[in-house]
Amino acid sequence: MVIGSAMEDEESCTELIGRCSVFYYGVGHMLNDITSACWFTYLLVFLTDIGLSPRDAAAVMLSGQVADAFTVMFAGDLIDRFGHFKLWHGAGSAVVAISFSSVFGGCLPCKIFGTNSSIMRTVGYSVFSAIFNVGWAAAQVSHMYWSMVNCITLNPTSRVVLASCRNAFTMVANLTLYAVALAVFSASKSRTRIDIENQYRWIAYLSIFFGCCFVGIFLIGTKEPRLKQNVPGKVRQRISWAHWFKKVLYYQVAVLYMLTRLVTNVSQALLAFYVINDLQMGQSSKAVVPAIIYICSFVVSIILQEMTWTGNRLKVFFTAGSVLWIFSGAGVLILPSSMHNIMYLLSVTIGVANALMTVTCISMQSFLVGEDIDGCAIVYGSLSFLDKISCGVALYVLESYQGSSSSLHSCNSFRGCLSLTRYGLGLVPASCAFLGVLITYSMDLHPTKPLTEPLLS
Protein backbone atom coordinates (compact mmCIF):
# COMPACT_ATOMS: atom_id res chain seq x y z
CA MET A 1 0.00 0.00 0.00
CA VAL A 2 2.83 2.41 0.90
CA ILE A 3 4.69 1.67 -2.35
CA GLY A 4 1.49 2.11 -4.37
CA SER A 5 0.74 5.41 -2.67
CA ALA A 6 4.25 6.68 -3.38
CA MET A 7 3.95 5.72 -7.04
CA GLU A 8 0.60 7.51 -7.27
CA ASP A 9 2.15 10.61 -5.72
CA GLU A 10 4.95 10.60 -8.29
CA GLU A 11 2.52 10.04 -11.16
CA SER A 12 0.27 12.88 -10.03
CA CYS A 13 3.27 15.19 -9.67
CA THR A 14 4.35 14.64 -13.26
CA GLU A 15 1.14 16.33 -14.44
CA LEU A 16 0.84 20.07 -15.01
CA ILE A 17 -0.16 21.88 -11.82
CA GLY A 18 -3.09 24.29 -11.73
CA ARG A 19 -3.00 28.07 -11.88
CA CYS A 20 -4.11 28.47 -8.27
CA SER A 21 -1.22 26.30 -7.05
CA VAL A 22 1.20 28.34 -9.14
CA PHE A 23 -0.20 31.57 -7.68
CA TYR A 24 -0.06 30.28 -4.10
CA TYR A 25 3.61 29.32 -4.49
CA GLY A 26 4.57 32.47 -6.39
CA VAL A 27 3.45 34.88 -3.65
CA GLY A 28 5.32 33.03 -0.91
CA HIS A 29 8.50 35.10 -1.15
CA MET A 30 6.80 38.52 -1.20
CA LEU A 31 7.69 39.37 2.40
CA ASN A 32 11.34 38.49 1.86
CA ASP A 33 11.50 40.43 -1.41
CA ILE A 34 9.92 43.61 -0.11
CA THR A 35 11.97 43.68 3.11
CA SER A 36 15.17 42.89 1.19
CA ALA A 37 14.59 45.84 -1.14
CA CYS A 38 13.94 48.09 1.85
CA TRP A 39 17.02 46.72 3.63
CA PHE A 40 19.51 47.53 0.87
CA THR A 41 17.88 50.74 -0.34
CA TYR A 42 17.03 52.52 2.90
CA LEU A 43 18.72 50.94 5.96
CA LEU A 44 21.99 52.91 5.83
CA VAL A 45 20.15 56.14 4.98
CA PHE A 46 17.70 55.61 7.84
CA LEU A 47 20.39 54.85 10.44
CA THR A 48 22.58 57.81 9.50
CA ASP A 49 19.57 60.15 9.33
CA ILE A 50 18.59 59.28 12.92
CA GLY A 51 22.06 60.00 14.24
CA LEU A 52 24.26 56.91 13.91
CA SER A 53 27.70 57.46 12.42
CA PRO A 54 28.28 55.96 8.96
CA ARG A 55 30.62 53.37 10.49
CA ASP A 56 28.07 52.32 13.13
CA ALA A 57 25.33 52.13 10.49
CA ALA A 58 27.56 49.91 8.34
CA ALA A 59 28.30 47.73 11.39
CA VAL A 60 24.56 47.16 11.78
CA MET A 61 24.29 46.03 8.16
CA LEU A 62 27.43 43.89 8.45
CA SER A 63 26.00 42.02 11.47
CA GLY A 64 22.95 41.16 9.41
CA GLN A 65 24.96 40.08 6.38
CA VAL A 66 27.15 37.77 8.48
CA ALA A 67 24.12 36.20 10.16
CA ASP A 68 22.48 35.71 6.77
CA ALA A 69 25.63 34.14 5.30
CA PHE A 70 26.02 31.50 8.00
CA THR A 71 22.29 30.72 8.17
CA VAL A 72 22.09 30.11 4.41
CA MET A 73 25.06 27.72 4.61
CA PHE A 74 23.41 25.48 7.20
CA ALA A 75 19.68 25.97 6.60
CA GLY A 76 19.82 24.31 3.18
CA ASP A 77 21.43 21.18 4.58
CA LEU A 78 18.96 20.98 7.49
CA ILE A 79 15.95 21.40 5.20
CA ASP A 80 17.45 18.80 2.86
CA ARG A 81 17.69 16.32 5.72
CA PHE A 82 14.47 16.96 7.64
CA GLY A 83 12.07 18.57 5.15
CA HIS A 84 9.04 20.50 6.49
CA PHE A 85 9.38 23.35 4.00
CA LYS A 86 6.29 25.21 5.18
CA LEU A 87 7.33 25.04 8.83
CA TRP A 88 10.71 26.59 8.02
CA HIS A 89 9.08 29.18 5.78
CA GLY A 90 6.40 30.14 8.29
CA ALA A 91 8.82 30.38 11.22
CA GLY A 92 11.31 32.37 9.16
CA SER A 93 8.61 34.76 7.95
CA ALA A 94 7.39 35.35 11.52
CA VAL A 95 10.94 36.19 12.61
CA VAL A 96 11.30 38.53 9.63
CA ALA A 97 8.09 40.42 10.41
CA ILE A 98 8.85 40.90 14.10
CA SER A 99 12.55 41.76 13.82
CA PHE A 100 12.23 44.00 10.75
CA SER A 101 9.63 46.11 12.50
CA SER A 102 12.09 46.42 15.40
CA VAL A 103 14.95 47.50 13.13
CA PHE A 104 12.95 50.41 11.70
CA GLY A 105 10.67 50.85 14.69
CA GLY A 106 13.27 52.17 17.13
CA CYS A 107 15.98 50.93 19.47
CA LEU A 108 14.17 48.50 21.79
CA PRO A 109 17.22 47.70 24.01
CA CYS A 110 17.70 51.47 24.49
CA LYS A 111 14.20 51.71 25.94
CA ILE A 112 14.70 48.61 28.13
CA PHE A 113 18.02 49.77 29.64
CA GLY A 114 17.09 53.44 29.72
CA THR A 115 20.07 54.70 27.75
CA ASN A 116 20.45 56.19 24.31
CA SER A 117 24.22 56.00 23.91
CA SER A 118 25.69 55.37 20.47
CA ILE A 119 27.10 52.01 21.61
CA MET A 120 23.74 50.81 22.92
CA ARG A 121 21.96 51.98 19.77
CA THR A 122 24.48 50.24 17.52
CA VAL A 123 24.29 47.01 19.53
CA GLY A 124 20.49 47.16 19.69
CA TYR A 125 20.03 47.66 15.97
CA SER A 126 22.72 45.06 15.21
CA VAL A 127 20.99 42.39 17.29
CA PHE A 128 17.66 42.79 15.51
CA SER A 129 19.48 43.12 12.19
CA ALA A 130 21.07 39.70 12.77
CA ILE A 131 17.77 38.17 13.92
CA PHE A 132 16.00 39.56 10.85
CA ASN A 133 18.56 38.02 8.51
CA VAL A 134 18.40 34.61 10.21
CA GLY A 135 14.65 34.52 9.63
CA TRP A 136 15.06 35.90 6.11
CA ALA A 137 17.55 33.19 5.18
CA ALA A 138 15.37 30.40 6.59
CA ALA A 139 12.35 31.61 4.58
CA GLN A 140 14.45 32.11 1.45
CA VAL A 141 16.14 28.71 1.43
CA SER A 142 12.89 26.83 2.09
CA HIS A 143 11.21 28.62 -0.83
CA MET A 144 14.04 28.51 -3.38
CA TYR A 145 13.78 26.86 -6.78
CA TRP A 146 16.25 24.07 -6.08
CA SER A 147 14.57 23.09 -2.80
CA MET A 148 10.78 23.43 -2.68
CA VAL A 149 9.95 23.55 -6.40
CA ASN A 150 11.84 20.35 -7.16
CA CYS A 151 9.79 18.64 -4.46
CA ILE A 152 6.42 20.08 -5.51
CA THR A 153 6.42 18.70 -9.05
CA LEU A 154 8.41 16.45 -11.37
CA ASN A 155 7.04 18.17 -14.46
CA PRO A 156 9.74 20.39 -16.09
CA THR A 157 7.16 22.78 -17.54
CA SER A 158 5.49 23.24 -14.17
CA ARG A 159 8.86 23.92 -12.55
CA VAL A 160 9.55 26.68 -15.06
CA VAL A 161 6.07 28.16 -14.50
CA LEU A 162 6.49 28.12 -10.71
CA ALA A 163 9.88 29.85 -10.86
CA SER A 164 8.62 32.40 -13.37
CA CYS A 165 5.63 33.21 -11.18
CA ARG A 166 7.92 33.76 -8.22
CA ASN A 167 10.06 36.10 -10.34
CA ALA A 168 6.97 38.06 -11.38
CA PHE A 169 5.94 38.61 -7.77
CA THR A 170 9.49 39.67 -6.94
CA MET A 171 8.87 42.58 -9.29
CA VAL A 172 5.51 43.25 -7.63
CA ALA A 173 7.18 43.30 -4.21
CA ASN A 174 9.93 45.70 -5.24
CA LEU A 175 7.56 48.07 -7.03
CA THR A 176 5.20 47.94 -4.04
CA LEU A 177 8.03 49.08 -1.78
CA TYR A 178 9.01 51.98 -4.04
CA ALA A 179 5.36 52.99 -4.49
CA VAL A 180 4.90 53.02 -0.72
CA ALA A 181 8.14 54.97 -0.27
CA LEU A 182 7.16 57.50 -2.93
CA ALA A 183 3.78 58.04 -1.27
CA VAL A 184 5.35 58.46 2.18
CA PHE A 185 8.12 60.81 1.03
CA SER A 186 5.63 62.90 -0.95
CA ALA A 187 3.01 63.06 1.79
CA SER A 188 5.27 63.95 4.72
CA LYS A 189 8.23 66.27 5.17
CA SER A 190 11.33 65.24 7.14
CA ARG A 191 12.01 68.40 9.14
CA THR A 192 13.06 66.71 12.40
CA ARG A 193 14.54 63.41 13.48
CA ILE A 194 11.10 62.27 14.67
CA ASP A 195 9.70 62.99 11.20
CA ILE A 196 12.44 60.87 9.61
CA GLU A 197 11.80 57.99 11.99
CA ASN A 198 8.08 58.14 11.26
CA GLN A 199 8.67 58.14 7.50
CA TYR A 200 10.75 54.96 7.53
CA ARG A 201 8.53 53.39 10.18
CA TRP A 202 5.50 53.76 7.92
CA ILE A 203 7.46 52.33 4.97
CA ALA A 204 8.58 49.33 7.05
CA TYR A 205 5.19 48.64 8.64
CA LEU A 206 3.27 48.87 5.35
CA SER A 207 5.85 46.63 3.67
CA ILE A 208 5.50 44.03 6.41
CA PHE A 209 1.71 44.20 6.22
CA PHE A 210 1.62 43.58 2.46
CA GLY A 211 4.24 40.85 2.69
CA CYS A 212 2.51 39.01 5.55
CA CYS A 213 -0.78 38.98 3.67
CA PHE A 214 0.84 37.07 0.82
CA VAL A 215 2.75 34.75 3.17
CA GLY A 216 -0.61 33.80 4.67
CA ILE A 217 -1.96 33.03 1.19
CA PHE A 218 1.08 30.85 0.50
CA LEU A 219 0.84 28.90 3.75
CA ILE A 220 -2.90 28.30 3.36
CA GLY A 221 -2.91 27.46 -0.33
CA THR A 222 0.31 25.46 -0.76
CA LYS A 223 0.45 21.83 0.31
CA GLU A 224 3.55 20.50 2.03
CA PRO A 225 5.72 18.92 -0.73
CA ARG A 226 5.94 15.13 -0.42
CA LEU A 227 8.51 14.32 -3.10
CA LYS A 228 12.21 13.86 -2.68
CA GLN A 229 14.64 15.51 -5.05
CA ASN A 230 15.33 12.48 -7.17
CA VAL A 231 14.31 10.92 -10.44
CA PRO A 232 12.09 7.81 -10.40
CA GLY A 233 14.07 4.67 -11.17
CA LYS A 234 17.45 6.27 -10.36
CA VAL A 235 19.40 5.96 -7.16
CA ARG A 236 21.51 9.04 -6.50
CA GLN A 237 24.20 9.50 -3.91
CA ARG A 238 24.80 12.79 -2.20
CA ILE A 239 27.77 14.60 -3.72
CA SER A 240 30.43 15.63 -1.21
CA TRP A 241 31.76 19.15 -0.80
CA ALA A 242 35.19 18.05 -2.05
CA HIS A 243 33.71 17.28 -5.49
CA TRP A 244 33.08 20.98 -6.11
CA PHE A 245 36.28 22.25 -4.53
CA LYS A 246 38.32 20.24 -7.05
CA LYS A 247 36.77 22.12 -9.97
CA VAL A 248 38.46 25.28 -11.30
CA LEU A 249 35.11 26.42 -12.68
CA TYR A 250 33.67 26.46 -9.16
CA TYR A 251 36.16 29.11 -8.02
CA GLN A 252 35.69 31.13 -11.20
CA VAL A 253 31.91 31.13 -10.85
CA ALA A 254 32.18 31.91 -7.12
CA VAL A 255 34.36 34.98 -7.67
CA LEU A 256 32.25 36.13 -10.62
CA TYR A 257 29.02 35.80 -8.62
CA MET A 258 30.58 37.71 -5.71
CA LEU A 259 31.66 40.54 -8.03
CA THR A 260 28.24 40.68 -9.68
CA ARG A 261 26.45 40.88 -6.35
CA LEU A 262 28.85 43.59 -5.21
CA VAL A 263 27.89 45.59 -8.30
CA THR A 264 24.16 45.37 -7.62
CA ASN A 265 24.12 45.55 -3.81
CA VAL A 266 26.74 48.25 -3.26
CA SER A 267 25.15 50.45 -5.91
CA GLN A 268 21.70 49.94 -4.39
CA ALA A 269 22.92 50.78 -0.89
CA LEU A 270 24.74 53.97 -1.93
CA LEU A 271 22.18 55.23 -4.44
CA ALA A 272 19.92 57.06 -1.98
CA PHE A 273 22.90 58.90 -0.45
CA TYR A 274 24.07 59.91 -3.92
CA VAL A 275 20.83 61.34 -5.26
CA ILE A 276 20.05 63.28 -2.07
CA ASN A 277 23.47 64.49 -0.87
CA ASP A 278 25.51 64.70 -4.07
CA LEU A 279 22.90 65.58 -6.69
CA GLN A 280 20.64 67.53 -4.33
CA MET A 281 17.52 65.88 -5.77
CA GLY A 282 14.14 65.80 -4.01
CA GLN A 283 13.17 63.22 -1.38
CA SER A 284 10.95 61.42 -3.89
CA SER A 285 14.05 60.55 -5.96
CA LYS A 286 14.95 57.99 -3.27
CA ALA A 287 11.98 56.00 -4.55
CA VAL A 288 11.78 57.00 -8.22
CA VAL A 289 15.39 56.32 -9.24
CA PRO A 290 15.56 52.79 -7.70
CA ALA A 291 12.16 52.01 -9.24
CA ILE A 292 13.39 52.97 -12.72
CA ILE A 293 16.46 50.80 -12.29
CA TYR A 294 14.40 47.83 -11.18
CA ILE A 295 11.76 48.13 -13.93
CA CYS A 296 14.43 48.31 -16.65
CA SER A 297 16.29 45.39 -15.10
CA PHE A 298 13.16 43.26 -14.92
CA VAL A 299 12.10 43.96 -18.51
CA VAL A 300 15.55 43.03 -19.84
CA SER A 301 15.62 39.91 -17.64
CA ILE A 302 12.32 38.70 -19.09
CA ILE A 303 13.68 39.17 -22.63
CA LEU A 304 16.89 37.32 -21.78
CA GLN A 305 14.98 34.42 -20.24
CA GLU A 306 13.52 33.57 -23.65
CA MET A 307 16.93 33.14 -25.26
CA THR A 308 18.90 29.95 -25.87
CA TRP A 309 22.25 30.20 -24.16
CA THR A 310 25.73 29.01 -25.11
CA GLY A 311 28.98 29.62 -23.28
CA ASN A 312 30.16 32.25 -25.77
CA ARG A 313 26.81 34.04 -25.73
CA LEU A 314 26.90 34.24 -21.95
CA LYS A 315 30.36 35.81 -22.10
CA VAL A 316 29.28 38.36 -24.70
CA PHE A 317 26.17 39.47 -22.80
CA PHE A 318 28.02 39.63 -19.47
CA THR A 319 30.68 41.78 -21.12
CA ALA A 320 28.00 44.06 -22.57
CA GLY A 321 26.48 44.55 -19.11
CA SER A 322 29.92 45.24 -17.61
CA VAL A 323 30.75 47.84 -20.26
CA LEU A 324 27.43 49.57 -19.61
CA TRP A 325 28.24 49.70 -15.89
CA ILE A 326 31.70 51.11 -16.56
CA PHE A 327 30.19 53.94 -18.62
CA SER A 328 27.47 54.43 -15.98
CA GLY A 329 30.14 54.64 -13.27
CA ALA A 330 31.94 57.32 -15.26
CA GLY A 331 28.66 59.21 -15.54
CA VAL A 332 28.10 58.98 -11.80
CA LEU A 333 31.58 60.40 -11.15
CA ILE A 334 31.26 63.46 -13.38
CA LEU A 335 27.53 64.25 -13.17
CA PRO A 336 27.06 67.75 -11.65
CA SER A 337 24.14 68.51 -9.35
CA SER A 338 22.93 71.19 -11.76
CA MET A 339 22.24 68.44 -14.33
CA HIS A 340 20.76 65.92 -11.89
CA ASN A 341 17.87 65.01 -14.23
CA ILE A 342 20.38 63.05 -16.32
CA MET A 343 20.37 60.58 -13.42
CA TYR A 344 17.06 59.25 -14.70
CA LEU A 345 18.77 58.29 -17.98
CA LEU A 346 21.68 56.76 -16.07
CA SER A 347 19.12 54.74 -14.10
CA VAL A 348 18.00 53.09 -17.33
CA THR A 349 21.54 52.05 -18.30
CA ILE A 350 22.26 50.82 -14.77
CA GLY A 351 19.08 48.73 -14.80
CA VAL A 352 19.98 47.17 -18.16
CA ALA A 353 23.55 46.52 -17.01
CA ASN A 354 22.37 44.88 -13.76
CA ALA A 355 20.08 42.54 -15.69
CA LEU A 356 22.71 41.53 -18.25
CA MET A 357 25.28 40.77 -15.57
CA THR A 358 22.95 39.07 -13.08
CA VAL A 359 21.09 36.82 -15.51
CA THR A 360 24.21 35.63 -17.30
CA CYS A 361 26.09 35.10 -14.04
CA ILE A 362 23.26 32.96 -12.64
CA SER A 363 23.24 31.00 -15.90
CA MET A 364 26.91 30.22 -15.43
CA GLN A 365 25.97 28.48 -12.19
CA SER A 366 23.85 26.10 -14.29
CA PHE A 367 26.94 25.30 -16.37
CA LEU A 368 28.80 24.49 -13.17
CA VAL A 369 26.09 22.34 -11.57
CA GLY A 370 25.02 20.50 -14.75
CA GLU A 371 23.14 17.35 -13.77
CA ASP A 372 24.61 17.11 -10.26
CA ILE A 373 21.43 18.47 -8.64
CA ASP A 374 21.84 16.36 -5.49
CA GLY A 375 24.93 18.32 -4.55
CA CYS A 376 23.90 21.76 -5.72
CA ALA A 377 22.83 22.98 -2.26
CA ILE A 378 26.45 23.45 -1.17
CA VAL A 379 27.19 25.35 -4.39
CA TYR A 380 24.34 27.83 -3.97
CA GLY A 381 24.95 28.03 -0.23
CA SER A 382 28.65 28.82 -0.57
CA LEU A 383 28.06 31.36 -3.33
CA SER A 384 25.44 33.08 -1.19
CA PHE A 385 27.89 33.05 1.73
CA LEU A 386 30.50 34.88 -0.34
CA ASP A 387 27.87 37.33 -1.57
CA LYS A 388 26.65 38.27 1.92
CA ILE A 389 30.08 38.57 3.55
CA SER A 390 31.72 40.51 0.71
CA CYS A 391 28.84 42.97 0.46
CA GLY A 392 28.78 43.59 4.22
CA VAL A 393 32.55 44.08 4.40
CA ALA A 394 32.65 46.36 1.34
CA LEU A 395 29.92 48.64 2.71
CA TYR A 396 31.55 48.68 6.14
CA VAL A 397 34.89 49.77 4.67
CA LEU A 398 33.27 52.47 2.52
CA GLU A 399 31.18 53.84 5.38
CA SER A 400 34.15 53.72 7.77
CA TYR A 401 36.10 56.06 5.50
CA GLN A 402 32.98 58.14 5.09
CA GLY A 403 32.89 58.58 8.84
CA SER A 404 36.55 59.60 9.08
CA SER A 405 36.54 62.19 6.32
CA SER A 406 34.46 65.08 5.14
CA SER A 407 31.37 63.71 3.44
CA LEU A 408 31.25 66.52 0.88
CA HIS A 409 34.08 68.62 -0.45
CA SER A 410 35.26 70.45 -3.56
CA CYS A 411 31.71 71.41 -4.47
CA ASN A 412 30.80 73.68 -7.35
CA SER A 413 27.78 74.09 -9.59
CA PHE A 414 29.32 72.37 -12.59
CA ARG A 415 31.39 69.53 -11.19
CA GLY A 416 29.15 68.76 -8.21
CA CYS A 417 30.41 67.45 -4.87
CA LEU A 418 33.28 64.95 -4.84
CA SER A 419 32.14 62.79 -1.93
CA LEU A 420 33.14 59.28 -0.93
CA THR A 421 29.63 58.20 -1.89
CA ARG A 422 30.21 59.45 -5.42
CA TYR A 423 33.52 57.63 -5.64
CA GLY A 424 32.04 54.47 -4.13
CA LEU A 425 29.05 54.40 -6.45
CA GLY A 426 31.12 55.31 -9.50
CA LEU A 427 34.26 53.22 -8.99
CA VAL A 428 33.39 50.12 -6.95
CA PRO A 429 30.70 48.65 -9.28
CA ALA A 430 32.67 49.63 -12.39
CA SER A 431 35.87 48.04 -11.04
CA CYS A 432 34.01 44.85 -10.11
CA ALA A 433 32.45 44.77 -13.58
CA PHE A 434 35.89 45.09 -15.22
CA LEU A 435 37.34 42.27 -13.08
CA GLY A 436 34.27 40.17 -13.91
CA VAL A 437 34.98 40.47 -17.63
CA LEU A 438 38.55 39.25 -17.13
CA ILE A 439 37.34 36.21 -15.17
CA THR A 440 34.55 35.47 -17.65
CA TYR A 441 36.93 35.08 -20.58
CA SER A 442 39.10 32.65 -18.61
CA MET A 443 36.14 30.28 -18.05
CA ASP A 444 35.53 27.08 -19.99
CA LEU A 445 31.75 26.82 -20.35
CA HIS A 446 30.65 23.56 -21.96
CA PRO A 447 27.34 22.23 -20.55
CA THR A 448 26.46 18.57 -20.68
CA LYS A 449 22.92 19.45 -21.78
CA PRO A 450 21.04 22.57 -22.96
CA LEU A 451 19.97 25.07 -20.31
CA THR A 452 16.25 24.47 -19.89
CA GLU A 453 15.73 25.86 -16.38
CA PRO A 454 14.53 29.46 -15.96
CA LEU A 455 17.48 31.80 -15.73
CA LEU A 456 15.98 33.97 -13.01
CA SER A 457 15.26 31.19 -10.54
N, C-alpha and C positions, 0 to 999 in steps of 0.2 A: 504493500500500500504506500509506504514512504517513497520507494523508488518510482512508482507510478505517479505519485503527486509531484515529485521533483521534475519528472519528464514533462508533465502537463504544464508546470510553471515555465520551463524553458521553451516549450512550444508556444505558449501564449505570449511570451516575451519576445518572440521573433516577429510577431505581427506589428503593424504600424500602431502607434499609440494615439489616442484621441486628442483633439485640440484642447479640451479642458485640462487633461493631464500635462500637456506641454505648457499651458499657461500657469498652472499651479507650480510647476518646477521653475519656470522662468522668472517668477517674481520673488523667489526665495532668497536672492542675494541683494535685494534692493536696500535693506538696512546697511549692509556692509558697504555697498557702492556709494551711497549718499554720505555716510559718515567718513569714508575714505577720502572722497572729494573735499569735504569740509576740513578734514585733518590736514591735508597737504596744502590746500589753498589758503586757509585762514588761521591755522593754529599759531604760527609764529607771529603773524600780524596782531592777533588778539592778545597774546601774552606780552608782547612789547608795548602795545597800546595801553595795557592796564598797569604798566610799571616795571615789569621784569626786564632785566638787562638782556641784550641779544644773546649773550653766552648762556644765561640761565634758561632762556626760552628754548635755545637749541638743546640744552641738556634735558629738558622735558621731552622734546621730540626724540632724542637719542634713546632715552630710557624705554620709550614705547617701541622704537624700531628694534632694539635688542630683544625685548620680550617677545615681539612678533616673530623675529628670526628663529629663536630657539623653540617657540611653540610650534611653528610650522614644521620644523625638523622632526619633532617627536609625535605630533598629533596625527600625521599621515600614517605612521607605522601603527599607532594604537588603534586608529579606525580600521586599518587593514586587518588587524588581528581580531578585534572584538565587534566590529560592525556598529549597529545602532546609529545610523546616519542622522536620523531626525532628533534623537536625544542630544547628540553632540551639537547639532545645528541650533536647536531650541535653547540649550544651556548657553552656548556661545552668544546667541543673539540677546538673551536676557542680560548677560554680563556687559555686552556692548551698550545696550540702552541705558543701563544704570550708570556705568562708569563714564560714558561719553557726556551724559548730562552733568556729571560732576566736574569733568574737565572744563567745560564752558560755563558751568553754573556757579563757579566760585570756589575758593579754597576751603574745603570742608575741614581739614586738620587745623587750619588757622582759627576757625570758629571754635573747635573743640578745645584747643590748648590756649585760646585767648591771646594769641600773638599774631602779628602780621609782618614779621621780619622776612627779609628776602630769602633767607635760608629755608624757613618754614614754608613759604609759598612755593619755592622751587621743589622742595621735597614732596609737598602735598600734591602739586600738579603732576609730578613725576610718577608718584604711586598710582594715581588713577589713570595716567597715560599708559603705564605698563599693564594695568588690569584691563583697560580697554583693548589693547592690542592682543592680549592673551585670548579674550573672548572673540575678537575679530578673526584671529587665525583659526580658532576652532570651528567657527561658522564657515569660514572660507574653505578650509580643507574638506570638510564634510560635504560641501556643495559643489566641489570642483568637478570638471568634466571627467578626469581620469579616475575619480572615486565613485561618486553617486551615479552619474549617467551610465557608466559601464555596467552598473548593477541594476539599473532600472529596466534596461532593454538590451536585447542582443541584435536588434535590427539596426544596421548601419545608417539607414535613412532617418530613423527616429532619433538616433544619437546626434546626427547633424542638426535636426530640427530643434532638439532640446537645447543644444549649445547655442544655436543661433537666437533662440528666444531669450536665453539668458543675456546674450550680448545686447539684444534690443532693449531689454529693461535696464541694462547698465547705462545706456544712453538716457533713458527716461529718468533714472535716478540722478545722474549728473545734471541734466537740464532742470530737474526739479529743484536741486540745491541752488543753482545759479538764479533761477526764477525767484525763489524765496529770498535769496540774498539781495537781488535787485529791488524787490518790493520793500524789504526792510531798510536798505540804505536810502531808498528814495523817500520813504515815508517818515523816517526819523533822522534827526541831525545829531552828530556826535560832538556836542560841545564840551561835555565833561566826561570824566572817567566812568561815572555811573551810566551815562548814556551809551558809551562804548560797550560796557559789559552787557547792558540790556539788548543792544543790537545783536551781538553774537549769541546771547542766550536765546533770543527768539529764533535765530537761524538754527541753532542746535536743537532746540525743543521741537520745532516744526519738522525738522529733518527726521528726528527720532520717531515722531508720531507717524509720518508717512511711511517710513521704513517698517515700523512695527505692524502697521496694518497689513502690509504685504507679507511679512513673515508669518502672521496669523493665517493668511490665505494659504500659504505654502504648507504649513504644518497640518492644517485641516484637510486640504485637498490632495496632498501627496501621500501615497502609501509607502510604508517602510520597504525599501528594496530587499528582495529575497535572494537574488542571484549572487553568485561569486564571480570574480573577474577572471573567468576562464572560458574556453571554447569547448562545447560539448564534444566528447570523444577524444580530447587531448589532455594529457597529464602534464602540467607545467610545474617546474621547480622554481622557487623563489631565487632570483638572481642576487648575488652578493654585492656589497658595496665595491669590493675590489675589482669587479668586472668593469665598472665604469672608470675607475681611477687609472686603469691601464690604457685607456683610450686617449690619444692626443686630442681628438675632436671634442671630448668632454671638456677639457680645459679651455679650448678655443671658444666653444659655445658659452661656457660659464663666464669668461671674461667679457665676451661680446654682450651677453645678456646684462651683466652688471653695468657696463658702459651705457647701454641703451636705457636702462632704468634710471641711471644717473641723469641722463639727458632730460627725460620726461619729469622726474620727480623734483630735481633741483630747480628746473625752470618753473615748475608749478608753484613751488614753495616761495620763490623769490619774486614772482610776477606781481603780486599785490603790492609789495614794497616798491617795486620799480615804477609802476604806473602812478602811484600816489606821491611818493617822495621825489623821484627823479623827474618824472614827466609832468607832475603837478596836475594830473587829471582829476576829475570829479570822483566822489565816493562810489558812484554807480559803476565806474570802470572796473572796480574789483570784482564785479559779477559779469559785466558785458564781455570784457576781453577774454577771460577763461572760457566763457560760453562759446565764443566764436572759435577759439582753438579747438574745443571739444567737438563742435558740430562738424567742422572741416575734417578733423581726424576721423570721425565716425563715418562720414560719407565716403572718404577715400578707402577706409578699411572694408566697407561693404563691397566696393568695386574690386578691391584686391582679392577678396574672398572668392570671387567667381573665376579667378584665373587658375590655369594649370601651371604648377611651379616646377622648375628645374633648378639645379644648383647654380648655374650661371645666371639665370634670371633673378634668383634671390640676391646674388651679389650685386647685380646691376641696380636693382630697385633699392637695396640698402644703401648703396653708394649715392644714388639720387637723393634719398632722404637726408643723408649726411651732408651732402653739398648744400642742400637747401638750408640746413641748420647752420652751417658755417656762414653763409650769406646773411641769415637772420641774426646770428650773433654779432656780425659786423654792423648790421643796422641798429641793433640794441646799443652798441657801444657809442655810435656817433649821432644817434637821434637826439636833437635838441628839444627842450620842453616846449618851445614855441611852435614846433611842428608835431605835437603829440598825436594828432589825428592819424598820422601815418602808422601808428601802432596798430590800428585796426587792420591795415593791410599786412603788416608783419605777423599779426595773429593768424591770418590765413595761411601764410607760408609755414609758420611754426606748426600749425595743425596738420598740414599735409606732410611735413617732414616727420613729425611724431608717428603718424600712421605708417608711413613707408618703412621707418626703422623698426617700429614695434612689431608689425605684422610679419615682416621678413625674418626678424630675429626669432620670434616664436616658431616660425616655420622651420628654422634651422634646428630647433629642439626635436622636431619630428624626424629629421634626418638622423639625428643622434640616437634617438630611442628606437626607431625602426619598428620591428615586431616584438621587441623585448618589453611588452607592456607590464609584465609581472614584476619588473624591477624599476619601473619608471618613477615610482614614488620618491625614491632617494634622489633621482635626478632633479625633479621639480622642487623637492624640498631643499636640496643644497643650493640650487640656483636662487630660490627665494631667499635663503639665508644670506647669500652674498649681496643680493639686492637690498635687503633691509639694513644690514650692517653698513654697507658702503654709503648708502644714502644718508643714514643717521650721522656717520662720522664726517662726511663731506659738509653737511649743513652745520654741524657743530664747529668745524674748523672755520668755515666762512663767517659764521655769526660771532665766533670768538674774536676774530680780527676786527669785525664790525664794532664790537664792544670796546676794543682797545684803541680805536682810531676815530677820527672825525667822520661822521656818517656822510656828510656832504661837504665838498670843497671844490674850489676852482669853478664856481658857477658863473655862467653868463648866458645871455638870452639866445645865443646861437648854438653854442656847444653843449649847453645843458650842464648838469652837475655830475662830476666824475666821482661817483660813490663806489663803495665796495660792492653794493648791490648791482650796480651797472656792470662792473667788471665780472662779478660772479655769474650773472645771467648771460652776459655776452661771451665770456671766455670758457667757462666750465663745460656747458653743453657742446659748444663748438669743438673744443679740444677732445672731448670724449667721442664725438662723432668722427673726428679725423682718425683717432686711434682705432675706432671700430672698423673703418674702411681698411686700414692696414691688416687687421686681424682677419677680416672677411676674405681677403684675397689670398691668405695663406691656408684657408680651409679646403679640405677635400670633401665635397658634398656629392655622394653617390648613394641614393636611397635604394633599398632592396625592393621597394614597391612604390607605386605612385602615391602622392599625398592626397588622401581622400577625406581626412578629418578636417573640420572647420578650422581655419587658421586662427580665429579669434578666441578659441576655447581656452 
